[in-house]
Amino acid sequence: MVVHFPLALILTATPLLLAARLLRGDALASTAATVGTWNLCLGALAALFALATGLGAVLDLDVNAAARQAISLHMKWAMFSTLALVLLAVWRGAGAAPGARPSWVFIIVLLAAAAALAVTGYRGGQNVYEFGVGVKRTAVRFEKQPRVDTRRAAARKLQYLSEPNYETFRDWQSMSVVEVSPDAPSDRCGVELI
């Protein structure tokens, strides 16, 4: 869950800072630059946190060689993109006023770092969906349902519906009958015919 924050923040900061460079109106460009700068700085912090949680999660993994190689490649991309984002955030946050237009060099480096972050996210998705990394295995117990003779079930349903001394709830889509009378015999309470 933590990994989604840097992706969202950086992939929002990139077009905002590009728009701040391209827009002609000073007020709108200043607003886009300020919001883009905040998104970039928060995204870099979130990337550091995501990298730390990822490194912590790798320590406990017991996976095969192919998965280990995929995780290693993902971690290399994560370290590179996080370092690039932190350097860009320092460059932008400490080196210029938040409302100032970014330089073309900054925009090009930011586009490369955002692309590296996208590759990192893609590799992480491959680890989860192709190798099952980080997915908990849960035991599921399937209980065999008794087979119901549909003719007999329909006859019982008609019998329940025709008895005048019971209130019944009819759900015709699932063909179920639930007795709601408190003095109903125990074998007739909550009968469900599917």
C-alpha positions in Angstrom: 0.0 0.0 0.0 2.9 2.4 0.8 4.3 2.0 -2.7 1.3 3.8 -4.3 2.0 7.1 -2.7 5.3 7.9 -4.4 3.8 6.8 -7.7 0.8 9.0 -7.4 2.7 12.0 -6.0 5.6 11.9 -8.5 3.4 11.2 -11.5 1.3 14.2 -10.5 4.3 16.4 -9.8 5.9 15.8 -13.2 3.1 17.2 -15.4 2.5 20.0 -13.0 6.2 21.1 -13.2 6.2 20.7 -16.9 3.1 22.8 -17.1 4.7 25.4 -14.9 7.5 25.6 -17.5 5.2 25.8 -20.5 2.4 28.0 -19.3 2.5 31.7 -20.3 0.5 33.1 -17.5 2.6 33.9 -14.5 -0.1 33.3 -11.8 -1.1 29.9 -13.2 2.5 28.9 -13.8 3.4 29.9 -10.2 0.6 27.8 -8.8 1.5 24.8 -10.9 5.1 25.1 -9.8 4.2 25.4 -6.1 1.9 22.4 -6.2 4.3 20.4 -8.3 7.1 21.2 -5.9 5.1 20.0 -2.9 4.1 16.8 -4.7 7.7 16.2 -5.7 9.0 16.7 -2.1 6.3 14.6 -0.5 6.7 11.9 -3.2 10.5 11.7 -2.5 9.7 11.3 1.2 7.2 8.6 0.4 9.7 6.9 -1.9 12.2 6.7 0.9 9.6 5.2 3.2 8.5 2.7 0.5 12.2 1.8 -0.1 12.7 1.2 3.6 9.6 -1.0 3.9 10.6 -2.9 0.8 14.1 -3.6 2.1 12.6 -4.8 5.4 10.2 -7.1 3.6 12.9 -8.7 1.5 14.7 -9.9 4.6 12.0 -12.4 5.5 11.3 -13.8 2.0 11.8 -17.4 1.1 11.4 -17.6 -2.7 12.9 -19.5 -5.6 15.9 -18.3 -7.7 13.8 -16.7 -10.4 11.8 -14.7 -7.9 14.9 -13.7 -6.1 16.4 -12.4 -9.3 13.2 -10.4 -10.1 13.2 -9.0 -6.6 16.9 -8.0 -6.9 16.2 -6.1 -10.2 13.2 -4.4 -8.7 15.2 -3.3 -5.7 18.0 -1.9 -7.9 15.4 0.2 -9.8 13.8 1.3 -6.5 17.2 2.5 -5.1 18.1 4.3 -8.3 14.7 6.1 -8.7 14.5 6.9 -5.0 18.0 8.5 -5.0 17.1 10.5 -8.1 13.8 11.7 -6.6 15.5 12.8 -3.4 18.2 14.7 -5.3 15.5 16.3 -7.5 13.5 17.3 -4.4 16.5 18.8 -2.8 17.4 20.6 -6.0 13.8 22.0 -6.4 13.0 22.5 -2.7 16.2 24.1 -1.6 17.5 25.5 -4.8 14.6 27.6 -6.1 11.5 29.4 -4.9 8.5 27.1 -4.9 6.7 29.3 -7.4 9.6 29.7 -9.8 9.6 28.1 -13.2 11.8 25.0 -13.4 14.6 24.8 -15.9 14.6 22.6 -18.9 17.5 20.5 -17.5 15.4 19.9 -14.3 12.4 18.9 -16.4 14.4 16.4 -18.4 15.9 14.8 -15.3 12.5 14.7 -13.7 11.0 13.0 -16.7 13.8 10.4 -16.5 13.3 9.9 -12.8 9.5 9.5 -13.2 10.1 7.0 -16.0 12.5 5.1 -13.7 9.8 5.1 -11.0 7.2 3.8 -13.4 9.6 0.9 -14.4 10.1 0.3 -10.6 6.4 0.0 -10.1 6.0 -2.3 -13.1 8.7 -4.6 -11.8 7.1 -4.6 -8.4 3.8 -5.6 -10.0 5.5 -8.4 -11.8 6.9 -9.7 -8.5 3.5 -9.8 -7.1 1.4 -11.1 -10.0 4.0 -13.4 -11.7 5.9 -14.7 -8.7 3.4 -14.2 -5.9 5.9 -12.3 -3.8 4.4 -10.7 -0.7 1.1 -12.6 -1.1 -0.1 -14.4 1.9 -1.1 -18.0 1.5 -4.3 -18.8 3.3 -5.9 -22.1 3.7 -9.3 -22.5 2.3 -11.5 -25.3 3.4 -14.2 -26.4 0.9 -17.1 -28.2 2.4 -19.0 -30.5 0.1 -22.7 -29.4 0.0 -25.3 -32.1 0.1 -27.0 -32.7 -3.2 -30.6 -31.6 -3.2 -33.2 -33.3 -5.4 -34.8 -30.4 -7.1 -38.2 -32.0 -7.5 -38.3 -32.8 -3.8 -37.0 -29.3 -2.9 -39.7 -27.7 -5.1 -42.4 -29.8 -3.4 -41.1 -28.8 0.1 -41.1 -25.2 -1.0 -44.7 -25.4 -2.1 -45.7 -27.1 1.1 -44.1 -24.3 3.2 -45.7 -21.6 1.1 -49.1 -23.2 1.4 -49.1 -23.6 5.2 -51.2 -20.8 6.6 -49.8 -20.7 10.1 -46.2 -19.6 9.3 -45.0 -16.3 8.1 -42.5 -16.8 5.3 -40.0 -14.7 3.5 -39.8 -15.5 -0.2 -36.8 -14.8 -2.2 -37.7 -16.1 -5.6 -34.2 -15.5 -7.1 -32.4 -17.9 -4.8 -35.5 -20.1 -4.2 -35.1 -19.9 -0.4 -37.6 -20.0 2.4 -36.8 -18.7 5.8 -39.3 -19.3 8.6 -39.7 -16.3 10.9 -42.3 -17.6 13.4 -40.8 -17.9 16.9 -42.9 -21.0 17.7 -42.0 -22.8 14.5 -40.6 -26.3 14.8 -36.8 -26.4 14.8 -36.7 -28.4 11.6 -38.5 -25.6 9.8 -36.5 -22.6 11.0 -34.0 -21.2 8.5 -34.6 -23.8 5.9 -32.9 -22.8 2.7 -33.6 -24.6 -0.5 -31.2 -23.8 -3.3 
